[in-house]
Amino acid sequence: MSKGATRLEDLARMAGVSISTASRALNDSPAVNQRTKQLIWKLAREMDYPFRRYMPAGPIGAEGTIAIVVPRPQHREGRLSDPFFLELFAGVGEAARERGCDILVSHVAPGSFEDLSAAMTTSRADGVIFLGQSWLHTAFNRLAETEARFVVWGAQLPDQAYCSVGSDNPLGARRATLHLARLGRKRIVFLGDTEAPEAMQRHRGYLDAVEQFGLGVDPDLIVPAHFEVESAEASIDSLIQRGVKFDGVVAASDLIALGAIRALQHAGLSVPGDVSVIGYDDVPFARYSSPALSTISQDTAKAGRLMVSKLLDASGQGASRSERVPTDLIVRESCGG
């Protein structure tokens, strides 16, 4: 049977259900169980069955729909309110608008291959953008064996089979660390996760920089923290209480940097007088913090355009080529020069 010539009765036959059940499944009727819906939606896509006509009409008549899914971060609950993800949402939204597409934000927070697969098969969107890899790299590779309708914001890894868009994390963190070293900072902390793919690459950039500048790697200066203000604040509090001497902080995100600044100020230390701090992301509040936060910026507008174009313009012959967006060092008050 040729694609595009599929009829409703053909879908019903391939799924082993009645025509009325196939029709109800396409209309997302609660009378049809989820497994049957997933099967029929999958068959409809594979056979180019035009089932968008069964979906409720939008107010304008969009050319397509893109779903945004945020995987659950490692060891904690994910939050859609993360400032950097909001910037990515905006970048994707503007790019989708330029292409005449609607976007929808899923309530699903995948934590396994089964969750990723369900997010794909239960969505009637034309494609899915996953904002973040978490610890799901192997699961994304497995998903790419059968699905090409997705793009991931995240790191590019050596054995990657799926398309990802992200920043040059090693270079960004390396530039931040070298900037502090050139300002005369000699005991520079890396504050953040070292396991999640993007944070791991930022950690690697930090290590490359301290070795290049001849500062040596001190394990006491590698300080774990989640991507949350409170976690970072607690980590710096602990470092100070243990009497570890440091004069610079390279944070894996702006939220982490803000937590570091709060802890330093509560301890009576001056930023940047006693300790210089640089973040990563350049979220909007960075320029309004006190002191204004030096940071590594990522071009979220370009990232949004890339993710949308790679999703909508994919040939269907496997994953699109992964791509990195540029990073820039933004020098403000918190590093002292």
GIQUIRA-V853742 format. One record per residue. N is the residue number from 1. RES is the residue in one small letter. PSI is psi in radians with two decimals (none if undefined). OMEGA is omega in degrees with one decimal (999 if undefined). Layout:
# GIQUIRA-V853742
n = <N,N>
res = <RES,RES>
psi = <PSI,PSI>
omega = <OMEGA,OMEGA>
This chain:
# GIQUIRA-V853742
n = <1,2,3,4,5,6,7,8,9,10,11,12,13,14,15,16,17,18,19,20,21,22,23,24,25,26,27,28,29,30,31,32,33,34,35,36,37,38,39,40,41,42,43,44,45,46,47,48,49,50,51,52,53,54,55,56,57,58,59,60,61,62,63,64,65,66,67,68,69,70,71,72,73,74,75,76,77,78,79,80,81,82,83,84,85,86,87,88,89,90,91,92,93,94,95,96,97,98,99,100,101,102,103,104,105,106,107,108,109,110,111,112,113,114,115,116,117,118,119,120,121,122,123,124,125,126,127,128,129,130,131,132,133,134,135,136,137,138,139,140,141,142,143,144,145,146,147,148,149,150,151,152,153,154,155,156,157,158,159,160,161,162,163,164,165,166,167,168,169,170,171,172,173,174,175,176,177,178,179,180,181,182,183,184,185,186,187,188,189,190,191,192,193,194,195,196,197,198,199,200,201,202,203,204,205,206,207,208,209,210,211,212,213,214,215,216,217,218,219,220,221,222,223,224,225,226,227,228,229,230,231,232,233,234,235,236,237,238,239,240,241,242,243,244,245,246,247,248,249,250,251,252,253,254,255,256,257,258,259,260,261,262,263,264,265,266,267,268,269,270,271,272,273,274,275,276,277,278,279,280,281,282,283,284,285,286,287,288,289,290,291,292,293,294,295,296,297,298,299,300,301,302,303,304,305,306,307,308,309,310,311,312,313,314,315,316,317,318,319,320,321,322,323,324,325,326,327,328,329,330,331,332,333,334,335,336,337>
res = <m,s,k,g,a,t,r,l,e,d,l,a,r,m,a,g,v,s,i,s,t,a,s,r,a,l,n,d,s,p,a,v,n,q,r,t,k,q,l,i,w,k,l,a,r,e,m,d,y,p,f,r,r,y,m,p,a,g,p,i,g,a,e,g,t,i,a,i,v,v,p,r,p,q,h,r,e,g,r,l,s,d,p,f,f,l,e,l,f,a,g,v,g,e,a,a,r,e,r,g,c,d,i,l,v,s,h,v,a,p,g,s,f,e,d,l,s,a,a,m,t,t,s,r,a,d,g,v,i,f,l,g,q,s,w,l,h,t,a,f,n,r,l,a,e,t,e,a,r,f,v,v,w,g,a,q,l,p,d,q,a,y,c,s,v,g,s,d,n,p,l,g,a,r,r,a,t,l,h,l,a,r,l,g,r,k,r,i,v,f,l,g,d,t,e,a,p,e,a,m,q,r,h,r,g,y,l,d,a,v,e,q,f,g,l,g,v,d,p,d,l,i,v,p,a,h,f,e,v,e,s,a,e,a,s,i,d,s,l,i,q,r,g,v,k,f,d,g,v,v,a,a,s,d,l,i,a,l,g,a,i,r,a,l,q,h,a,g,l,s,v,p,g,d,v,s,v,i,g,y,d,d,v,p,f,a,r,y,s,s,p,a,l,s,t,i,s,q,d,t,a,k,a,g,r,l,m,v,s,k,l,l,d,a,s,g,q,g,a,s,r,s,e,r,v,p,t,d,l,i,v,r,e,s,c,g,g>
psi = <2.25,2.55,2.59,-0.32,0.16,2.36,2.88,-0.71,-0.50,-0.75,-0.78,-0.74,-0.78,-0.57,-0.20,0.60,3.01,2.83,-0.69,-0.66,-0.72,-0.74,-0.77,-0.67,-0.75,-0.47,0.14,0.69,2.38,-0.20,-0.19,2.34,2.76,-0.66,-0.73,-0.73,-0.81,-0.73,-0.81,-0.69,-0.69,-0.79,-0.70,-0.74,-0.80,-0.57,0.19,0.61,2.24,1.17,0.01,-0.43,-0.29,-0.23,2.68,2.38,2.35,2.92,-0.37,-0.38,1.19,2.68,-0.41,3.11,2.36,2.24,2.43,2.20,2.31,1.89,2.70,2.22,2.84,2.32,0.25,2.96,2.47,2.65,2.17,-0.28,0.02,2.19,-0.66,-0.68,-0.60,-0.65,-0.71,-0.72,-0.81,-0.75,-0.75,-0.74,-0.76,-0.71,-0.70,-0.71,-0.73,-0.51,0.08,0.49,2.57,2.74,2.57,2.51,2.12,2.57,-0.21,2.39,1.49,2.49,0.16,2.97,-0.72,-0.68,-0.74,-0.78,-0.72,-0.66,-0.59,-0.83,-0.39,-0.10,2.32,0.28,2.83,-0.35,2.95,2.36,2.07,2.09,1.59,2.53,-0.50,-2.34,0.45,0.32,-0.84,-0.67,-0.67,-0.70,-0.73,-0.70,-0.64,-0.28,-0.45,-0.19,2.39,0.06,0.69,2.68,2.55,2.31,2.15,-2.96,2.72,2.15,2.71,-0.70,0.48,2.30,-0.10,2.89,2.23,2.61,2.35,-3.08,2.97,1.46,-0.81,-0.75,-0.74,-0.84,-0.60,-0.76,-0.73,-0.79,-0.76,-0.60,-0.79,-0.69,-0.70,-0.34,-0.02,0.09,2.29,-0.37,1.58,2.19,2.42,2.09,1.98,-3.10,2.55,0.20,-0.75,2.50,-0.86,-0.78,-0.64,-0.70,-0.62,-0.67,-0.70,-0.70,-0.68,-0.83,-0.74,-0.71,-0.78,-0.58,-0.71,-0.67,-0.02,0.44,-0.35,2.63,2.07,2.02,-0.48,-0.34,0.04,1.82,2.01,2.53,2.45,2.96,1.01,2.54,-0.82,-0.69,-0.79,-0.72,-0.77,-0.66,-0.74,-0.65,-0.82,-0.71,-0.77,-0.75,-0.52,-0.06,0.32,2.21,2.33,2.69,0.13,2.66,2.15,1.97,2.55,-0.16,2.90,-0.64,-0.73,-0.73,-0.71,-0.71,-0.67,-0.78,-0.73,-0.80,-0.74,-0.75,-0.68,-0.50,0.05,0.29,2.53,2.39,1.96,0.15,-0.88,-0.68,2.22,2.50,2.34,2.37,-2.82,2.15,-0.67,0.93,2.81,-0.63,-0.24,-0.71,-0.29,-0.05,2.96,1.91,2.80,2.38,2.16,2.56,3.02,2.12,2.59,2.41,1.56,-0.49,-0.81,-0.69,-0.76,-0.79,-0.72,-0.81,-0.74,-0.78,-0.69,-0.53,-0.84,-0.48,0.14,2.49,-0.25,0.00,0.84,-3.13,2.55,2.90,2.34,2.74,2.59,2.49,2.64,2.75,2.68,2.51,2.09,1.93,2.09,-2.55,-0.48,-0.25,-0.22,0.23,none>
omega = <-178.3,176.6,179.5,179.1,-176.6,177.4,179.5,-179.8,175.9,177.0,-179.5,-179.6,-179.2,-179.8,-179.4,179.7,177.8,178.3,-179.3,177.8,177.4,179.3,178.9,179.5,179.1,178.2,178.4,-179.3,176.8,179.3,-179.0,-177.3,-172.0,-178.9,179.1,177.4,-178.6,180.0,-176.6,176.7,178.5,178.5,-179.8,178.9,-177.2,-176.7,180.0,176.8,-173.3,-173.2,175.0,179.9,178.4,-177.9,176.5,-178.3,175.6,-177.0,-176.9,-177.4,-175.0,177.1,-179.4,-179.8,177.9,176.8,175.0,-178.6,179.5,177.9,178.3,178.4,178.8,169.0,-179.9,176.6,176.6,179.5,177.4,-177.3,177.2,-173.2,-179.4,177.3,176.0,175.7,176.6,175.5,-178.3,179.2,177.5,-178.4,179.2,179.0,177.9,178.6,178.6,179.9,179.1,-177.0,169.6,170.1,173.5,-179.8,-175.9,173.7,-175.9,175.3,-172.0,176.5,-178.0,175.8,-179.8,178.0,178.4,-180.0,178.4,178.6,178.3,-171.6,-179.9,178.4,175.7,174.0,178.9,178.5,-175.7,170.6,176.6,179.7,179.3,178.3,-172.6,177.8,-170.2,-177.3,179.6,178.9,176.4,176.3,179.3,179.1,-178.2,177.6,-177.1,-176.2,174.0,-173.8,178.5,176.0,-177.2,166.7,179.5,-177.0,171.1,-173.7,-170.2,-173.7,-169.7,179.3,-177.4,-179.6,173.5,172.9,-179.8,179.5,176.1,-173.7,179.8,-179.1,-179.1,-179.4,177.9,179.6,179.8,-177.6,179.1,178.4,178.3,179.5,180.0,174.1,177.7,177.6,-173.3,178.4,-171.4,179.3,162.6,-175.9,179.0,177.9,175.3,-177.1,179.0,-169.8,-177.9,179.8,177.5,178.8,176.4,175.7,179.5,177.3,175.8,-179.4,178.5,-176.4,-178.5,177.1,179.1,-176.8,177.4,-179.2,-177.6,-178.8,178.4,-179.4,178.9,-177.4,173.5,-168.0,-179.5,173.6,173.4,-178.4,-178.2,-179.9,-175.1,179.6,180.0,179.5,179.4,-179.4,178.7,174.3,-179.0,-179.8,179.9,-178.4,179.3,177.1,178.3,-179.0,176.5,-178.7,177.2,176.9,167.7,-176.6,-177.6,175.3,177.6,176.9,178.7,179.3,179.1,176.4,178.1,-179.6,178.4,-178.9,-179.7,-179.8,176.9,179.4,179.0,179.1,-177.9,172.4,15.3,-174.9,179.8,-176.4,173.7,-177.6,173.8,177.4,179.4,174.6,-174.4,174.4,-171.7,-176.1,-174.7,-176.9,-176.6,178.1,-179.7,-0.4,177.6,-168.7,166.7,-171.5,171.7,-178.2,173.2,-176.6,-176.0,176.7,177.3,178.5,178.3,179.7,180.0,-178.1,-179.2,-178.2,179.4,178.6,-173.6,-176.1,-179.9,-177.6,-174.6,-179.6,-179.6,-174.9,173.1,179.8,175.7,-175.6,178.3,173.0,-176.1,174.5,177.8,174.2,178.5,-176.2,175.6,-169.9,-166.4,178.8,173.7,176.8,999>
